Amino acid sequence: MLKVLVTGGAGYIGSHVVKLLGERGYQVGIIDNLSSGSLKQVLYGKLWVLDLKEREKVLSVLKEFKPEVLLHFAGSIVVEESVKDPLKYYENNVGNTIELLCAMKEAKINNFIFSSSAAVYGIPEIIPVPETAELRPINPYGQTKAMIEKILEDLAQAGEINYISLRYFNVAGADREGKIGPNYRQVTHLILRALKAAKGELPFLEIYGTDYPTSDGTCIRDYIYVMDLAEAHLLAMEYLLDGGKSMALNCGYGRGFSVREVIEEVKRVTKRDFKVVEGRRRPGDPPILIADNTKIKEILNWRPTYDSLEYMIKTAWEWEIKN
Ligand SMILES: NC(=O)c1ccc[n+]([C@@H]2O[C@H](COP(=O)([O-])OP(=O)(O)OC[C@H]3O[C@@H](n4cnc5c(N)ncnc54)[C@H](O)[C@@H]3O)[C@@H](O)[C@H]2O)c1
């Protein structure tokens, strides 16, 4: 069976993809330094606890495991932190990805799926935003993703790699069997913070900005269920292995919810009220991000199965109270 190497497979999204790969019978190898991931999240495969900056060690894993394809999730992910500490982001997301790409070249592995982000678009002019929109990130995190996309484009042009950059919008929810879920040490995502407030672990939930040019003044985001996103990775992988062309694809449902709408839904699903405080805008937040998902549906024949905010919140809540 096909061998797949997953970097960041002990993290939130990577571990859900590993679970799906394992269930479908793929042979899975994982590289993770456990800086934000955890062992408990790894349900399948062989794990090498390694940092991507250790190129020689990564290279020996690649030579030993011999994967046909590599899925690259490892990275630093907090937008606000990237504004305060850009070098950390350029080092981990750009520098260490280059280390990985060099090791892949030496090990002659040339199929690559990259975890990109809607943050590459910055403040898009067209909503829903198509892949053809100009990349104008407004924070260092988004810059790091756009830089790697550019590097991949150049490598593909030179015939050195086949890649798909999956531009995730806001990923949410937990595995429906409750075995794994969001496991962040630093909780910054809206739904997770709202659940912590519902649970009483946060004294209140702060809304970052209520004066955006949107219907209720709060930011609007496109939330995608983590297992639908996992499915997109498997399709992207198979597409590349069938000789598909390298490209970037949006991963979202093509509709958005405002911060206030999400908070109301969290209160409804959890049946708990909590205090909400209206705060100031955070640096680096675009007002509206919604995916045009026409291309991923056409190219990969990807179909959203769990397009329900209620379902995403429900699975994340069940995970939250269990843990
Ligand atoms: N969560 C989202 O909504 C979202 C949206 C867009 C893009 N993404 C991207 O998806 C990917 C996965 O995000 P996540 O939410 O699962 O984050 P996460 O922090 O849960 O997972 C990242 C994993 O990578 C590992 N890691 C980090 N740096 C490493 C290094 N140098 N060497 C080895 N392992 C390392 C961490 O230990 C962790 O297990 C990231 O690249 C992120 O930028 C996430």
The ligand as a Gaussian input file, in Angstrom:
#p B3LYP/6-31G(d) Opt

LIG

0 1
 N       -5.986000      25.376000      12.004000
 C       -6.360000      26.122000      10.992000
 O       -7.496000      26.642000      10.965000
 C       -5.420000      26.330000       9.830000
 C       -5.805000      27.202000       8.799000
 C       -4.946000      27.386000       7.723000
 C       -3.756000      26.682000       7.642000
 N       -3.383000      25.869000       8.666000
 C       -2.079000      25.173000       8.546000
 O       -2.267000      23.790000       8.796000
 C       -1.085000      23.228000       9.389000
 C       -1.474000      22.442000      10.634000
 O       -2.104000      23.327000      11.558000
 P       -2.736000      22.833000      12.925000
 O       -3.882000      23.736000      13.199000
 O       -2.950000      21.359000      12.889000
 O       -1.551000      23.223000      13.937000
 P       -0.841000      22.366000      15.101000
 O        0.016000      23.323000      15.843000
 O       -1.839000      21.576000      15.858000
 O        0.059000      21.362000      14.265000
 C        1.371000      21.636000      13.840000
 C        2.236000      20.431000      14.188000
 O        3.541000      20.638000      13.663000
 C        4.519000      20.317000      14.655000
 N        5.688000      21.148000      14.345000
 C        5.783000      22.507000      14.327000
 N        7.008000      22.904000      13.962000
 C        7.730000      21.763000      13.730000
 C        9.066000      21.508000      13.325000
 N        9.937000      22.493000      13.091000
 N        9.474000      20.226000      13.193000
 C        8.615000      19.196000      13.433000
 N        7.330000      19.387000      13.823000
 C        6.898000      20.643000      13.975000
 C        3.842000      20.630000      15.985000
 O        4.374000      19.919000      17.087000
 C        2.388000      20.217000      15.695000
 O        2.163000      18.857000      16.000000
 C       -0.152000      24.420000       9.670000
 O        0.827000      24.466000       8.660000
 C       -1.072000      25.618000       9.587000
 O       -0.387000      26.775000       9.180000
 C       -4.182000      25.671000       9.747000

